[in-house]
Amino acid sequence: AEDSSAGSVAAGGENQYWLVDFKPVRLRTVSPAVGAGTGQVYWYLVYKLKNPYKVDREVYVNVTATIDEKKKYADIFLPSVERAAEKREGREIWGRTDQFKRLARQDPSDPKYGYTTLKAGEERHCIAIFNRIDPNVTRVIIEAAGLSNQIREKTDEAGGKVLIERIRQVSYHRSGDEFGVTRDSFEKKGAKWIEREVPVVPKE
């Protein structure tokens, strides 16, 4: 069964856990007519991020996709594909192109380098661009990390330290075959929260 998008983690105070809302809008394919990737079929996810609190939040959201439980895709920087997707959606959408422009104005030594500010109450349309689609894909798992500051630490069986992070996972099914790769045939099947262990890299 599909659970709620965020759930109640904290009231939003500075010393409490917080969690921004992640809502997938649609998973689609696109083929840019100009620029890099012309004639190739890529796929993208449009999603919404919402800060439900009365204070600004600094987030570092990372969206990935896994197809048929084996091949993993990252959200990549492909301006021509992003522009083609925005044209298809009929609006400007926050994506890697915007993030890279922001990075150019940031100090790499800043602990918040790469983070994005969501203003109090802000809802933002975002886009994740994935590389060329496998024409035979049938099952897609989308994962969004960095939605919360709720990270726990524990000791693993070997005595090392690991971090436990909450990740939003959304599943899709695609019908059809390789000849229908350009059709928007992704059907959302469900969503849930999972926890994942991240090893702590010791300082040199």
C-alpha positions, 0 to 999 in steps of 0.5 A: 500500500502507498503511504503518505508523501512525508509524514510528521517528523517534527514541528520544524524547530531548528533542533528537531528533525524535518522532512520536505515533501517529495511528490513525483508528477510524471515519468516521461521520455523525450528526444531532443531535436537540437544539441547533444543527444539529438535523435536519441530517446532519454527519460526524465522525472518531473517531481515537486519538492515542498518545504512545509515549515515556517523556516527555510531549509537547506536540502541536497536532494539526490534522485536516482533510478534503477530499471529491472533491479539491475541497471542504475541511472543518475540524474545527469547534466544534459542541458539540451535534453533538459530544454527539450523536456521543459518545452514538452512540459510547457514550463521552466523547471528546476534541474541540473542546469540551474544547480550548476549555475548556482554552484558557480556562485558558491564557495567549494569550501562551504559545508553547504556547497551544493545545497539548495535553499527551499524557502518557508512554504515553498513548492518547487517543480523539479526535473531529473534527467536520466541517460538513454533509456533501455528499450526493454525496460519493464520496471523502474524504481525511483529513489530520492535521498536527502529529503530529511536531516533524520540520519542515525548512526550505528555500529555494524557487525564489523565494528565500523560506523554506518549512517542510516538514511531515510529514502523515498522510493517510488515504483513504476511499471512500463508496458509495451515493447522496445518498439514503443519506447517513445510512448509515455507508458510508465504507470505508478504502482506505489511508494514507500519509505526505506532505510539505507546504510551508508558507511562512514569514511574515517578521516585521514 
